[in-house]
Amino acid sequence: MKLLYPLFGALMLALAVPAWADVSRDEAAAVAQRASAGRVLAVEKVEHQGRAAWRVKVLTPQGEVKVILIDAASGRTY
């Protein structure tokens, strides 16, 4: 029984990870880079409208800093 609790805990953690794992940080950065033709400055996990998303900050060729939100499940931009 003592072994069952740690195994159950590990299983629960393993099942929680895929919520963010559909689109990786690198994939989100690549999507934002292609969409803006800019240089990626930062990528962080956020929640947008109740859904998991990646917030990608890019520097455009015109020198503007833009934030692009990428849906973590589909890889689409908001």
N, CA, C and O atoms as a Maestro MAE file, in Angstrom:
{
 s_m_m2io_version
 :::
 2.0.0
}

f_m_ct {
 s_m_title
 :::
 protein
 m_atom[312] {
  # First column is atom index #
  i_m_mmod_type
  r_m_x_coord
  r_m_y_coord
  r_m_z_coord
  i_m_residue_number
  s_m_chain_name
  s_m_pdb_residue_name
  s_m_pdb_atom_name
  i_m_atomic_number
  :::
  1 25 0.811 -1.191 0.000 1 A "MET " " N  " 7
  2 3 0.000 0.000 0.000 1 A "MET " " CA " 6
  3 2 0.859 1.262 0.000 1 A "MET " " C  " 6
  4 15 0.501 2.264 -0.619 1 A "MET " " O  " 8
  5 25 2.018 1.206 0.713 2 A "LYS " " N  " 7
  6 3 2.900 2.361 0.754 2 A "LYS " " CA " 6
  7 2 3.451 2.688 -0.630 2 A "LYS " " C  " 6
  8 15 3.693 3.855 -0.939 2 A "LYS " " O  " 8
  9 25 3.647 1.694 -1.444 3 A "LEU " " N  " 7
  10 3 4.161 1.894 -2.795 3 A "LEU " " CA " 6
  11 2 3.081 2.451 -3.724 3 A "LEU " " C  " 6
  12 15 3.398 3.121 -4.707 3 A "LEU " " O  " 8
  13 25 1.848 2.188 -3.430 4 A "LEU " " N  " 7
  14 3 0.742 2.608 -4.282 4 A "LEU " " CA " 6
  15 2 0.597 4.134 -4.332 4 A "LEU " " C  " 6
  16 15 0.326 4.679 -5.402 4 A "LEU " " O  " 8
  17 25 0.766 4.830 -3.220 5 A "TYR " " N  " 7
  18 3 0.607 6.277 -3.186 5 A "TYR " " CA " 6
  19 2 1.630 7.014 -4.055 5 A "TYR " " C  " 6
  20 15 1.236 7.891 -4.824 5 A "TYR " " O  " 8
  21 25 2.904 6.702 -3.967 6 A "PRO " " N  " 7
  22 3 3.860 7.375 -4.861 6 A "PRO " " CA " 6
  23 2 3.614 7.065 -6.339 6 A "PRO " " C  " 6
  24 15 3.784 7.934 -7.194 6 A "PRO " " O  " 8
  25 25 3.215 5.832 -6.638 7 A "LEU " " N  " 7
  26 3 2.913 5.478 -8.024 7 A "LEU " " CA " 6
  27 2 1.702 6.247 -8.535 7 A "LEU " " C  " 6
  28 15 1.689 6.707 -9.676 7 A "LEU " " O  " 8
  29 25 0.692 6.385 -7.693 8 A "PHE " " N  " 7
  30 3 -0.503 7.141 -8.070 8 A "PHE " " CA " 6
  31 2 -0.146 8.610 -8.280 8 A "PHE " " C  " 6
  32 15 -0.624 9.233 -9.227 8 A "PHE " " O  " 8
  33 25 0.685 9.162 -7.411 9 A "GLY " " N  " 7
  34 3 1.122 10.550 -7.557 9 A "GLY " " CA " 6
  35 2 1.903 10.764 -8.845 9 A "GLY " " C  " 6
  36 15 1.689 11.754 -9.545 9 A "GLY " " O  " 8
  37 25 2.798 9.852 -9.159 10 A "ALA " " N  " 7
  38 3 3.571 9.948 -10.392 10 A "ALA " " CA " 6
  39 2 2.672 9.849 -11.617 10 A "ALA " " C  " 6
  40 15 2.885 10.554 -12.604 10 A "ALA " " O  " 8
  41 25 1.686 8.994 -11.561 11 A "LEU " " N  " 7
  42 3 0.738 8.856 -12.663 11 A "LEU " " CA " 6
  43 2 -0.048 10.145 -12.874 11 A "LEU " " C  " 6
  44 15 -0.255 10.568 -14.011 11 A "LEU " " O  " 8
  45 25 -0.479 10.761 -11.796 12 A "MET " " N  " 7
  46 3 -1.244 12.005 -11.903 12 A "MET " " CA " 6
  47 2 -0.381 13.122 -12.503 12 A "MET " " C  " 6
  48 15 -0.872 13.908 -13.314 12 A "MET " " O  " 8
  49 25 0.875 13.201 -12.123 13 A "LEU " " N  " 7
  50 3 1.772 14.195 -12.695 13 A "LEU " " CA " 6
  51 2 2.011 13.940 -14.181 13 A "LEU " " C  " 6
  52 15 2.044 14.872 -14.984 13 A "LEU " " O  " 8
  53 25 2.173 12.692 -14.528 14 A "ALA " " N  " 7
  54 3 2.403 12.335 -15.932 14 A "ALA " " CA " 6
  55 2 1.196 12.686 -16.793 14 A "ALA " " C  " 6
  56 15 1.354 13.090 -17.945 14 A "ALA " " O  " 8
  57 25 0.013 12.540 -16.257 15 A "LEU " " N  " 7
  58 3 -1.195 12.857 -17.013 15 A "LEU " " CA " 6
  59 2 -1.422 14.357 -17.118 15 A "LEU " " C  " 6
  60 15 -2.085 14.813 -18.050 15 A "LEU " " O  " 8
  61 25 -0.893 15.122 -16.197 16 A "ALA " " N  " 7
  62 3 -1.079 16.571 -16.215 16 A "ALA " " CA " 6
  63 2 -0.177 17.246 -17.241 16 A "ALA " " C  " 6
  64 15 -0.539 18.312 -17.739 16 A "ALA " " O  " 8
  65 25 0.947 16.697 -17.573 17 A "VAL " " N  " 7
  66 3 1.916 17.315 -18.477 17 A "VAL " " CA " 6
  67 2 1.385 17.512 -19.891 17 A "VAL " " C  " 6
  68 15 1.651 18.572 -20.458 17 A "VAL " " O  " 8
  69 25 0.663 16.590 -20.508 18 A "PRO " " N  " 7
  70 3 0.259 16.774 -21.901 18 A "PRO " " CA " 6
  71 2 -0.606 17.997 -22.179 18 A "PRO " " C  " 6
  72 15 -0.744 18.379 -23.341 18 A "PRO " " O  " 8
  73 25 -1.191 18.625 -21.171 19 A "ALA " " N  " 7
  74 3 -1.991 19.820 -21.417 19 A "ALA " " CA " 6
  75 2 -1.144 20.913 -22.082 19 A "ALA " " C  " 6
  76 15 -1.670 21.701 -22.868 19 A "ALA " " O  " 8
  77 25 0.142 20.971 -21.782 20 A "TRP " " N  " 7
  78 3 1.031 21.952 -22.387 20 A "TRP " " CA " 6
  79 2 1.890 21.340 -23.483 20 A "TRP " " C  " 6
  80 15 2.599 22.060 -24.186 20 A "TRP " " O  " 8
  81 25 1.838 20.027 -23.638 21 A "ALA " " N  " 7
  82 3 2.810 19.352 -24.483 21 A "ALA " " CA " 6
  83 2 2.409 19.261 -25.950 21 A "ALA " " C  " 6
  84 15 3.220 18.811 -26.760 21 A "ALA " " O  " 8
  85 25 1.193 19.667 -26.336 22 A "ASP " " N  " 7
  86 3 0.792 19.532 -27.730 22 A "ASP " " CA " 6
  87 2 1.685 20.351 -28.653 22 A "ASP " " C  " 6
  88 15 2.190 19.831 -29.648 22 A "ASP " " O  " 8
  89 25 1.880 21.609 -28.337 23 A "VAL " " N  " 7
  90 3 2.772 22.479 -29.103 23 A "VAL " " CA " 6
  91 2 3.895 22.871 -28.153 23 A "VAL " " C  " 6
  92 15 3.645 23.463 -27.103 23 A "VAL " " O  " 8
  93 25 5.122 22.548 -28.513 24 A "SER " " N  " 7
  94 3 6.259 22.836 -27.642 24 A "SER " " CA " 6
  95 2 6.613 24.320 -27.674 24 A "SER " " C  " 6
  96 15 6.134 25.071 -28.524 24 A "SER " " O  " 8
  97 25 7.450 24.719 -26.744 25 A "ARG " " N  " 7
  98 3 7.953 26.095 -26.688 25 A "ARG " " CA " 6
  99 2 8.668 26.444 -27.999 25 A "ARG " " C  " 6
  100 15 8.468 27.531 -28.541 25 A "ARG " " O  " 8
  101 25 9.487 25.540 -28.503 26 A "ASP " " N  " 7
  102 3 10.215 25.788 -29.748 26 A "ASP " " CA " 6
  103 2 9.280 25.894 -30.944 26 A "ASP " " C  " 6
  104 15 9.482 26.731 -31.824 26 A "ASP " " O  " 8
  105 25 8.255 25.044 -30.975 27 A "GLU " " N  " 7
  106 3 7.285 25.097 -32.078 27 A "GLU " " CA " 6
  107 2 6.511 26.418 -32.041 27 A "GLU " " C  " 6
  108 15 6.270 27.027 -33.084 27 A "GLU " " O  " 8
  109 25 6.125 26.858 -30.845 28 A "ALA " " N  " 7
  110 3 5.418 28.137 -30.713 28 A "ALA " " CA " 6
  111 2 6.307 29.289 -31.173 28 A "ALA " " C  " 6
  112 15 5.839 30.207 -31.847 28 A "ALA " " O  " 8
  113 25 7.580 29.241 -30.810 29 A "ALA " " N  " 7
  114 3 8.514 30.279 -31.240 29 A "ALA " " CA " 6
  115 2 8.639 30.295 -32.761 29 A "ALA " " C  " 6
  116 15 8.690 31.365 -33.369 29 A "ALA " " O  " 8
  117 25 8.688 29.131 -33.370 30 A "ALA " " N  " 7
  118 3 8.803 29.043 -34.829 30 A "ALA " " CA " 6
  119 2 7.559 29.600 -35.520 30 A "ALA " " C  " 6
  120 15 7.668 30.291 -36.532 30 A "ALA " " O  " 8
  121 25 6.382 29.301 -34.976 31 A "VAL " " N  " 7
  122 3 5.129 29.818 -35.547 31 A "VAL " " CA " 6
  123 2 5.126 31.349 -35.481 31 A "VAL " " C  " 6
  124 15 4.802 32.016 -36.464 31 A "VAL " " O  " 8
  125 25 5.484 31.894 -34.333 32 A "ALA " " N  " 7
  126 3 5.492 33.346 -34.168 32 A "ALA " " CA " 6
  127 2 6.544 33.999 -35.063 32 A "ALA " " C  " 6
  128 15 6.318 35.077 -35.614 32 A "ALA " " O  " 8
  129 25 7.676 33.350 -35.203 33 A "GLN " " N  " 7
  130 3 8.739 33.893 -36.046 33 A "GLN " " CA " 6
  131 2 8.302 33.941 -37.502 33 A "GLN " " C  " 6
  132 15 8.559 34.922 -38.200 33 A "GLN " " O  " 8
  133 25 7.639 32.877 -37.960 34 A "ARG " " N  " 7
  134 3 7.134 32.858 -39.339 34 A "ARG " " CA " 6
  135 2 6.033 33.901 -39.533 34 A "ARG " " C  " 6
  136 15 5.976 34.552 -40.576 34 A "ARG " " O  " 8
  137 25 5.167 34.064 -38.543 35 A "ALA " " N  " 7
  138 3 4.046 34.999 -38.658 35 A "ALA " " CA " 6
  139 2 4.506 36.453 -38.677 35 A "ALA " " C  " 6
  140 15 3.860 37.300 -39.294 35 A "ALA " " O  " 8
  141 25 5.619 36.745 -38.004 36 A "SER " " N  " 7
  142 3 6.063 38.134 -37.884 36 A "SER " " CA " 6
  143 2 7.307 38.449 -38.701 36 A "SER " " C  " 6
  144 15 7.632 39.619 -38.903 36 A "SER " " O  " 8
  145 25 8.004 37.427 -39.171 37 A "ALA " " N  " 7
  146 3 9.301 37.581 -39.842 37 A "ALA " " CA " 6
  147 2 10.293 38.291 -38.930 37 A "ALA " " C  " 6
  148 15 11.243 38.922 -39.394 37 A "ALA " " O  " 8
  149 25 10.058 38.177 -37.622 38 A "GLY " " N  " 7
  150 3 10.918 38.854 -36.664 38 A "GLY " " CA " 6
  151 2 11.778 37.895 -35.872 38 A "GLY " " C  " 6
  152 15 11.850 36.702 -36.168 38 A "GLY " " O  " 8
  153 25 12.434 38.447 -34.848 39 A "ARG " " N  " 7
  154 3 13.317 37.677 -33.975 39 A "ARG " " CA " 6
  155 2 12.609 37.444 -32.651 39 A "ARG " " C  " 6
  156 15 12.106 38.388 -32.041 39 A "ARG " " O  " 8
  157 25 12.566 36.204 -32.203 40 A "VAL " " N  " 7
  158 3 11.895 35.851 -30.956 40 A "VAL " " CA " 6
  159 2 12.736 36.327 -29.780 40 A "VAL " " C  " 6
  160 15 13.929 36.035 -29.688 40 A "VAL " " O  " 8
  161 25 12.080 37.074 -28.874 41 A "LEU " " N  " 7
  162 3 12.755 37.592 -27.692 41 A "LEU " " CA " 6
  163 2 12.455 36.766 -26.445 41 A "LEU " " C  " 6
  164 15 13.330 36.567 -25.602 41 A "LEU " " O  " 8
  165 25 11.212 36.284 -26.329 42 A "ALA " " N  " 7
  166 3 10.818 35.526 -25.130 42 A "ALA " " CA " 6
  167 2 9.598 34.674 -25.435 42 A "ALA " " C  " 6
  168 15 8.778 35.013 -26.288 42 A "ALA " " O  " 8
  169 25 9.495 33.556 -24.717 43 A "VAL " " N  " 7
  170 3 8.346 32.655 -24.838 43 A "VAL " " CA " 6
  171 2 7.958 32.236 -23.430 43 A "VAL " " C  " 6
  172 15 8.808 31.808 -22.649 43 A "VAL " " O  " 8
  173 25 6.662 32.360 -23.100 44 A "GLU " " N  " 7
  174 3 6.214 31.915 -21.792 44 A "GLU " " CA " 6
  175 2 4.828 31.296 -21.883 44 A "GLU " " C  " 6
  176 15 4.044 31.613 -22.778 44 A "GLU " " O  " 8
  177 25 4.538 30.401 -20.934 45 A "LYS " " N  " 7
  178 3 3.231 29.754 -20.852 45 A "LYS " " CA " 6
  179 2 2.251 30.704 -20.180 45 A "LYS " " C  " 6
  180 15 2.571 31.333 -19.172 45 A "LYS " " O  " 8
  181 25 1.050 30.800 -20.752 46 A "VAL " " N  " 7
  182 3 -0.008 31.631 -20.172 46 A "VAL " " CA " 6
  183 2 -1.351 30.941 -20.376 46 A "VAL " " C  " 6
  184 15 -1.445 29.911 -21.044 46 A "VAL " " O  " 8
  185 25 -2.380 31.529 -19.790 47 A "GLU " " N  " 7
  186 3 -3.740 31.077 -20.049 47 A "GLU " " CA " 6
  187 2 -4.456 32.227 -20.743 47 A "GLU " " C  " 6
  188 15 -4.410 33.366 -20.276 47 A "GLU " " O  " 8
  189 25 -5.116 31.931 -21.855 48 A "HIS " " N  " 7
  190 3 -5.840 32.941 -22.628 48 A "HIS " " CA " 6
  191 2 -7.249 32.433 -22.872 48 A "HIS " " C  " 6
  192 15 -7.439 31.395 -23.506 48 A "HIS " " O  " 8
  193 25 -8.237 33.161 -22.370 49 A "GLN " " N  " 7
  194 3 -9.642 32.785 -22.511 49 A "GLN " " CA " 6
  195 2 -9.893 31.360 -22.046 49 A "GLN " " C  " 6
  196 15 -10.639 30.610 -22.675 49 A "GLN " " O  " 8
  197 25 -9.258 30.996 -20.932 50 A "GLY " " N  " 7
  198 3 -9.462 29.680 -20.342 50 A "GLY " " CA " 6
  199 2 -8.721 28.546 -21.029 50 A "GLY " " C  " 6
  200 15 -8.927 27.379 -20.696 50 A "GLY " " O  " 8
  201 25 -7.864 28.875 -21.977 51 A "ARG " " N  " 7
  202 3 -7.114 27.845 -22.707 51 A "ARG " " CA " 6
  203 2 -5.620 28.057 -22.522 51 A "ARG " " C  " 6
  204 15 -5.163 29.181 -22.315 51 A "ARG " " O  " 8
  205 25 -4.871 26.979 -22.598 52 A "ALA " " N  " 7
  206 3 -3.417 27.046 -22.529 52 A "ALA " " CA " 6
  207 2 -2.888 27.717 -23.794 52 A "ALA " " C  " 6
  208 15 -3.355 27.441 -24.898 52 A "ALA " " O  " 8
  209 25 -1.912 28.597 -23.619 53 A "ALA " " N  " 7
  210 3 -1.350 29.315 -24.760 53 A "ALA " " CA " 6
  211 2 0.126 29.621 -24.493 53 A "ALA " " C  " 6
  212 15 0.607 29.551 -23.362 53 A "ALA " " O  " 8
  213 25 0.812 29.957 -25.566 54 A "TRP " " N  " 7
  214 3 2.182 30.443 -25.480 54 A "TRP " " CA " 6
  215 2 2.159 31.923 -25.824 54 A "TRP " " C  " 6
  216 15 1.573 32.316 -26.833 54 A "TRP " " O  " 8
  217 25 2.785 32.740 -25.004 55 A "ARG " " N  " 7
  218 3 2.923 34.178 -25.258 55 A "ARG " " CA " 6
  219 2 4.337 34.379 -25.790 55 A "ARG " " C  " 6
  220 15 5.319 34.164 -25.080 55 A "ARG " " O  " 8
  221 25 4.424 34.795 -27.054 56 A "VAL " " N  " 7
  222 3 5.726 34.937 -27.706 56 A "VAL " " CA " 6
  223 2 5.956 36.415 -28.025 56 A "VAL " " C  " 6
  224 15 5.172 37.041 -28.738 56 A "VAL " " O  " 8
  225 25 7.031 36.949 -27.489 57 A "LYS " " N  " 7
  226 3 7.403 38.337 -27.759 57 A "LYS " " CA " 6
  227 2 8.441 38.329 -28.876 57 A "LYS " " C  " 6
  228 15 9.451 37.631 -28.792 57 A "LYS " " O  " 8
  229 25 8.178 39.123 -29.940 58 A "VAL " " N  " 7
  230 3 9.079 39.165 -31.085 58 A "VAL " " CA " 6
  231 2 9.466 40.603 -31.406 58 A "VAL " " C  " 6
  232 15 8.726 41.541 -31.109 58 A "VAL " " O  " 8
  233 25 10.621 40.759 -32.007 59 A "LEU " " N  " 7
  234 3 11.089 42.038 -32.523 59 A "LEU " " CA " 6
  235 2 10.958 41.969 -34.038 59 A "LEU " " C  " 6
  236 15 11.626 41.165 -34.688 59 A "LEU " " O  " 8
  237 25 10.094 42.816 -34.602 60 A "THR " " N  " 7
  238 3 9.851 42.793 -36.047 60 A "THR " " CA " 6
  239 2 11.007 43.446 -36.794 60 A "THR " " C  " 6
  240 15 11.812 44.154 -36.188 60 A "THR " " O  " 8
  241 25 11.101 43.218 -38.101 61 A "PRO " " N  " 7
  242 3 12.151 43.864 -38.901 61 A "PRO " " CA " 6
  243 2 12.059 45.396 -38.869 61 A "PRO " " C  " 6
  244 15 13.050 46.080 -39.126 61 A "PRO " " O  " 8
  245 25 10.873 45.937 -38.554 62 A "GLN " " N  " 7
  246 3 10.684 47.384 -38.462 62 A "GLN " " CA " 6
  247 2 11.091 47.935 -37.089 62 A "GLN " " C  " 6
  248 15 11.010 49.140 -36.851 62 A "GLN " " O  " 8
  249 25 11.529 47.045 -36.190 63 A "GLY " " N  " 7
  250 3 11.973 47.486 -34.875 63 A "GLY " " CA " 6
  251 2 10.883 47.531 -33.819 63 A "GLY " " C  " 6
  252 15 11.116 48.026 -32.717 63 A "GLY " " O  " 8
  253 25 9.700 47.026 -34.130 64 A "GLU " " N  " 7
  254 3 8.587 47.008 -33.176 64 A "GLU " " CA " 6
  255 2 8.613 45.718 -32.368 64 A "GLU " " C  " 6
  256 15 8.949 44.653 -32.885 64 A "GLU " " O  " 8
  257 25 8.256 45.828 -31.109 65 A "VAL " " N  " 7
  258 3 8.102 44.639 -30.275 65 A "VAL " " CA " 6
  259 2 6.619 44.272 -30.284 65 A "VAL " " C  " 6
  260 15 5.764 45.097 -29.960 65 A "VAL " " O  " 8
  261 25 6.330 43.040 -30.654 66 A "LYS " " N  " 7
  262 3 4.946 42.557 -30.707 66 A "LYS " " CA " 6
  263 2 4.813 41.307 -29.870 66 A "LYS " " C  " 6
  264 15 5.774 40.559 -29.688 66 A "LYS " " O  " 8
  265 25 3.603 41.085 -29.358 67 A "VAL " " N  " 7
  266 3 3.288 39.868 -28.617 67 A "VAL " " CA " 6
  267 2 2.319 39.055 -29.462 67 A "VAL " " C  " 6
  268 15 1.290 39.562 -29.909 67 A "VAL " " O  " 8
  269 25 2.657 37.800 -29.672 68 A "ILE " " N  " 7
  270 3 1.817 36.887 -30.444 68 A "ILE " " CA " 6
  271 2 1.420 35.742 -29.526 68 A "ILE " " C  " 6
  272 15 2.270 35.124 -28.885 68 A "ILE " " O  " 8
  273 25 0.116 35.465 -29.467 69 A "LEU " " N  " 7
  274 3 -0.383 34.345 -28.660 69 A "LEU " " CA " 6
  275 2 -0.601 33.136 -29.560 69 A "LEU " " C  " 6
  276 15 -1.230 33.229 -30.614 69 A "LEU " " O  " 8
  277 25 -0.068 32.003 -29.123 70 A "ILE " " N  " 7
  278 3 -0.185 30.752 -29.871 70 A "ILE " " CA " 6
  279 2 -0.964 29.761 -29.030 70 A "ILE " " C  " 6
  280 15 -0.601 29.511 -27.880 70 A "ILE " " O  " 8
  281 25 -2.031 29.190 -29.579 71 A "ASP " " N  " 7
  282 3 -2.804 28.176 -28.874 71 A "ASP " " CA " 6
  283 2 -1.912 26.954 -28.642 71 A "ASP " " C  " 6
  284 15 -1.330 26.414 -29.583 71 A "ASP " " O  " 8
  285 25 -1.813 26.528 -27.387 72 A "ALA " " N  " 7
  286 3 -0.910 25.428 -27.046 72 A "ALA " " CA " 6
  287 2 -1.389 24.073 -27.569 72 A "ALA " " C  " 6
  288 15 -0.592 23.144 -27.695 72 A "ALA " " O  " 8
  289 25 -2.678 23.953 -27.871 73 A "ALA " " N  " 7
  290 3 -3.196 22.683 -28.369 73 A "ALA " " CA " 6
  291 2 -3.104 22.590 -29.889 73 A "ALA " " C  " 6
  292 15 -2.746 21.543 -30.428 73 A "ALA " " O  " 8
  293 25 -3.429 23.694 -30.586 74 A "SER " " N  " 7
  294 3 -3.514 23.632 -32.045 74 A "SER " " CA " 6
  295 2 -2.326 24.284 -32.766 74 A "SER " " C  " 6
  296 15 -2.050 23.954 -33.920 74 A "SER " " O  " 8
  297 25 -1.627 25.199 -32.104 75 A "GLY " " N  " 7
  298 3 -0.541 25.910 -32.754 75 A "GLY " " CA " 6
  299 2 -1.006 27.107 -33.559 75 A "GLY " " C  " 6
  300 15 -0.203 27.734 -34.250 75 A "GLY " " O  " 8
  301 25 -2.292 27.437 -33.485 76 A "ARG " " N  " 7
  302 3 -2.818 28.578 -34.215 76 A "ARG " " CA " 6
  303 2 -2.582 29.867 -33.433 76 A "ARG " " C  " 6
  304 15 -2.529 29.862 -32.203 76 A "ARG " " O  " 8
  305 25 -2.441 30.977 -34.172 77 A "THR " " N  " 7
  306 3 -2.291 32.278 -33.518 77 A "THR " " CA " 6
  307 2 -3.673 32.823 -33.175 77 A "THR " " C  " 6
  308 15 -4.663 32.533 -33.846 77 A "THR " " O  " 8
  309 25 -3.709 33.615 -32.118 78 A "TYR " " N  " 7
  310 3 -4.967 34.298 -31.729 78 A "TYR " " CA " 6
  311 2 -5.029 35.625 -32.409 78 A "TYR " " C  " 6
  312 15 -5.994 36.367 -32.227 78 A "TYR " " O  " 8
  :::
 }
 m_bond[311] {
  # First column is bond index #
  i_m_from
  i_m_to
  i_m_order
  :::
  1 1 2 1
  2 2 3 1
  3 3 4 2
  4 3 5 1
  5 5 6 1
  6 6 7 1
  7 7 8 2
  8 7 9 1
  9 9 10 1
  10 10 11 1
  11 11 12 2
  12 11 13 1
  13 13 14 1
  14 14 15 1
  15 15 16 2
  16 15 17 1
  17 17 18 1
  18 18 19 1
  19 19 20 2
  20 19 21 1
  21 21 22 1
  22 22 23 1
  23 23 24 2
  24 23 25 1
  25 25 26 1
  26 26 27 1
  27 27 28 2
  28 27 29 1
  29 29 30 1
  30 30 31 1
  31 31 32 2
  32 31 33 1
  33 33 34 1
  34 34 35 1
  35 35 36 2
  36 35 37 1
  37 37 38 1
  38 38 39 1
  39 39 40 2
  40 39 41 1
  41 41 42 1
  42 42 43 1
  43 43 44 2
  44 43 45 1
  45 45 46 1
  46 46 47 1
  47 47 48 2
  48 47 49 1
  49 49 50 1
  50 50 51 1
  51 51 52 2
  52 51 53 1
  53 53 54 1
  54 54 55 1
  55 55 56 2
  56 55 57 1
  57 57 58 1
  58 58 59 1
  59 59 60 2
  60 59 61 1
  61 61 62 1
  62 62 63 1
  63 63 64 2
  64 63 65 1
  65 65 66 1
  66 66 67 1
  67 67 68 2
  68 67 69 1
  69 69 70 1
  70 70 71 1
  71 71 72 2
  72 71 73 1
  73 73 74 1
  74 74 75 1
  75 75 76 2
  76 75 77 1
  77 77 78 1
  78 78 79 1
  79 79 80 2
  80 79 81 1
  81 81 82 1
  82 82 83 1
  83 83 84 2
  84 83 85 1
  85 85 86 1
  86 86 87 1
  87 87 88 2
  88 87 89 1
  89 89 90 1
  90 90 91 1
  91 91 92 2
  92 91 93 1
  93 93 94 1
  94 94 95 1
  95 95 96 2
  96 95 97 1
  97 97 98 1
  98 98 99 1
  99 99 100 2
  100 99 101 1
  101 101 102 1
  102 102 103 1
  103 103 104 2
  104 103 105 1
  105 105 106 1
  106 106 107 1
  107 107 108 2
  108 107 109 1
  109 109 110 1
  110 110 111 1
  111 111 112 2
  112 111 113 1
  113 113 114 1
  114 114 115 1
  115 115 116 2
  116 115 117 1
  117 117 118 1
  118 118 119 1
  119 119 120 2
  120 119 121 1
  121 121 122 1
  122 122 123 1
  123 123 124 2
  124 123 125 1
  125 125 126 1
  126 126 127 1
  127 127 128 2
  128 127 129 1
  129 129 130 1
  130 130 131 1
  131 131 132 2
  132 131 133 1
  133 133 134 1
  134 134 135 1
  135 135 136 2
  136 135 137 1
  137 137 138 1
  138 138 139 1
  139 139 140 2
  140 139 141 1
  141 141 142 1
  142 142 143 1
  143 143 144 2
  144 143 145 1
  145 145 146 1
  146 146 147 1
  147 147 148 2
  148 147 149 1
  149 149 150 1
  150 150 151 1
  151 151 152 2
  152 151 153 1
  153 153 154 1
  154 154 155 1
  155 155 156 2
  156 155 157 1
  157 157 158 1
  158 158 159 1
  159 159 160 2
  160 159 161 1
  161 161 162 1
  162 162 163 1
  163 163 164 2
  164 163 165 1
  165 165 166 1
  166 166 167 1
  167 167 168 2
  168 167 169 1
  169 169 170 1
  170 170 171 1
  171 171 172 2
  172 171 173 1
  173 173 174 1
  174 174 175 1
  175 175 176 2
  176 175 177 1
  177 177 178 1
  178 178 179 1
  179 179 180 2
  180 179 181 1
  181 181 182 1
  182 182 183 1
  183 183 184 2
  184 183 185 1
  185 185 186 1
  186 186 187 1
  187 187 188 2
  188 187 189 1
  189 189 190 1
  190 190 191 1
  191 191 192 2
  192 191 193 1
  193 193 194 1
  194 194 195 1
  195 195 196 2
  196 195 197 1
  197 197 198 1
  198 198 199 1
  199 199 200 2
  200 199 201 1
  201 201 202 1
  202 202 203 1
  203 203 204 2
  204 203 205 1
  205 205 206 1
  206 206 207 1
  207 207 208 2
  208 207 209 1
  209 209 210 1
  210 210 211 1
  211 211 212 2
  212 211 213 1
  213 213 214 1
  214 214 215 1
  215 215 216 2
  216 215 217 1
  217 217 218 1
  218 218 219 1
  219 219 220 2
  220 219 221 1
  221 221 222 1
  222 222 223 1
  223 223 224 2
  224 223 225 1
  225 225 226 1
  226 226 227 1
  227 227 228 2
  228 227 229 1
  229 229 230 1
  230 230 231 1
  231 231 232 2
  232 231 233 1
  233 233 234 1
  234 234 235 1
  235 235 236 2
  236 235 237 1
  237 237 238 1
  238 238 239 1
  239 239 240 2
  240 239 241 1
  241 241 242 1
  242 242 243 1
  243 243 244 2
  244 243 245 1
  245 245 246 1
  246 246 247 1
  247 247 248 2
  248 247 249 1
  249 249 250 1
  250 250 251 1
  251 251 252 2
  252 251 253 1
  253 253 254 1
  254 254 255 1
  255 255 256 2
  256 255 257 1
  257 257 258 1
  258 258 259 1
  259 259 260 2
  260 259 261 1
  261 261 262 1
  262 262 263 1
  263 263 264 2
  264 263 265 1
  265 265 266 1
  266 266 267 1
  267 267 268 2
  268 267 269 1
  269 269 270 1
  270 270 271 1
  271 271 272 2
  272 271 273 1
  273 273 274 1
  274 274 275 1
  275 275 276 2
  276 275 277 1
  277 277 278 1
  278 278 279 1
  279 279 280 2
  280 279 281 1
  281 281 282 1
  282 282 283 1
  283 283 284 2
  284 283 285 1
  285 285 286 1
  286 286 287 1
  287 287 288 2
  288 287 289 1
  289 289 290 1
  290 290 291 1
  291 291 292 2
  292 291 293 1
  293 293 294 1
  294 294 295 1
  295 295 296 2
  296 295 297 1
  297 297 298 1
  298 298 299 1
  299 299 300 2
  300 299 301 1
  301 301 302 1
  302 302 303 1
  303 303 304 2
  304 303 305 1
  305 305 306 1
  306 306 307 1
  307 307 308 2
  308 307 309 1
  309 309 310 1
  310 310 311 1
  311 311 312 2
  :::
 }
}
